[in-house]
Amino acid sequence: MCGIIGFSGVRKVPASLIMEGLKRLEYRGYDSAGIAWQVHSKIRIRKCAGKVDKLWEALPANLELRSGIAHTRWATHGAPTDTNAHPHTDSPQRIAVVHNGVIDNYRALKRMLESNGHRFTTETDTEVLAHLIAEQLNGSIEEAICRALREVEGTYGIAVIHAGEPDKIVAARRGSPLIVGIGEEGSFIASDAVAMVGRAERIVHLEDGDIAVISGKDHEIRRASGGIATISDWSRLDIPPTVADKAGYPHYMLKEIMEQPEALEDCFRGRVQREFGTARLGGLNMMPRDFLEIDRVRLLGCGTSYMASCVGARMISDLARIETTAEYAPEHRHSNPIVRKSALFFAVSQSGETTDTIMALREVMRKGGKVLGIVNRVASTIARETGAGIYVHAGFEYAVASTKTMLNTMMGLFLFGLLVGRMRDLSLARGRELIDAVSELPDKIRQILAMRDEFRSVAEHFSGSENFYFLGRGYSYPVAMEGALKLKEIAYVHAEGYSAAEMKHGPIALIDETFASVFVIPRDSVYERTLTNLQEIRARKGPVLTITTGETDDLESLSDRILVLPQTDEILLPFLTTVAVQLFAYEFAAQRGCPIDQPKNLAKSVTVE
Ligand code: M6R
């Protein structure tokens, strides 16, 4: 989604300092980019539709600057054109603004400003902010911003410069993340800490309503709660400078698929307690008695976090015998949710910044419900607002298509199920058996990753197919949905995930010799039933890829291609089958030459509703 970086230095620096930060935000997805800086009390702007490299080429040669604000835009209001790209200014170009979020009442504000003589040149909601701030300018820029924002309904993370106040950048946040950083060369504002990697040493996350003013190494963060940020609000920026390395892989997605054995181990190591057949999750901040009072668990998430939640809901139900369901976060929010004292909610999110999930958790909290986070990014909004939960420790995920965080989120939920299960009916022997099986997962995932050539050959076999069903039952049903999501996201082919059982109730109408099906059919308690569904597809001449475990005798005549994975406990099968659907989707998209790390229309972190 949109990205912001602003820098104010103690001396002039090459423009590359800001542009490198902007490039590190590319992974979030965007369609245009721009930058504003000051020269002799005038604001200069370059912006264009397309990639950051195109913007870089459009900058004056050897440009040096003391400060500037830059932006990658993911279009919401107005097409991705040069004109609509940020920064936006008032008419005399005294104010420049970059903005993440959506101004809900921009039409009303625009009408009011037009009646006051302001002229607009873009289709964006952001341009209204520049004019609104200019209208209020009568003293310092931060005072004008505070007055202007009182008129604004909606969400924003903004960085603003004023021609009359050189090197000062003012930032404000409501609902859209912003971080202030400080390093040797000066101060930063960014929507994602990754933009400041290698430059800022200490950071502070702005809360809604905060205003930050930076100038060189001077900085002041006025808290919405009153007062100024103190030393205890700052933390070290702990993202390694190597974060943007592909480590020799052609794509971040493949690198992250390959990292899964180690990433998964990072999630369960130190948390499983074999002696007691259970897990320890200190971040939950709950007393043993609190667990006994839970009679319902709701997992709220979007996209892959939702798919991981569907798997996790089954795991928790199975292990702890607590009724657990997964729901799309925005659907839950708008369903006038029933919130009971005995229910426990989890906001599930890789980034911890997904607006749909944040709004859903706020709705539950507003009703007095208890919400914990299951999050990858440390200190993200969801982690801070829930104040307790499970970090999934997958490491930085750069690819837009989530992979390793799906596995680690499932592991976080599994560990929760194991912990609560062992406080209820799950036996010590079963707990230990599961922990032993978990500790074998990384090696089994390595075995699947070593089958890459086979996946490539299978992808080649199906590379002409434009339509896919991904089908599975039981634990394989959400895995099938995730396989379809991955294929859509990175390969741009039509793919739908269904329960294999549901096929005969309608979707099977589409099956013919051109419509392919990927069956996720490991040897589990629903194997025989799924086999019947496979036969139904085959009887209608549908091409089939089978992803299974164990013997393949009864699958040979029913499949065009078969991928055989290692076996594990039924409840842990999604940790293996998910890797298989990821790798198939990756190899399929690679065959078709798709821009795997920058899929069109998609953003890594979706910070609008
Ligand atoms: O950061 P989150 O886990 O909250 O993100 C949720 C979805 O936007 C995300 O999973 C999205 O579906 C990915 N592109 C999936 O690959």
Residues whose N, C-alpha, C, O or C-beta is under 5 A from the ligand:
A	BS01	M6R	C302 G303 T304 S305 V348 S349 Q350 S351 G352 T354 V400 A401 S402 A603 K604 V606
